[in-house]
Amino acid sequence: MQAGKRGHYIIIQQASESADARGEMTQTWTEYANAWAEIKPVRGREYFQAHTENVAADTRIILPYLAGITNKMRVKFGARIYEIETVINIDERNRELNLMCVEKN
């Protein structure tokens, strides 16, 4: 992939739970990693194939390989939030990741 296509600065966040002042558990999101990425809508055929595998991804985020990224994390791009549905390590070569995501409003 050409580096010039990665024009979106994203933050990958992971959830953590902590007790608030009343002792109730609350979920907060903290930064796990950041990267320059390409954000692309999933095309019709890919979207249809994703649905057959019970994945409702509507966005593909392509970034350099980062160890430890899981589908329990999310991606923040500006004010937009994407939940990670699937993490794909392209050809298992640890060079590039495709994150199949769903944008949340």
Helices and strands as residue ranges (DSSP letters): G 3-5, E 8-19, E 25-41, H 44-52, E 59-64, E 74-77, E 80-89, G 90-92, E 96-104
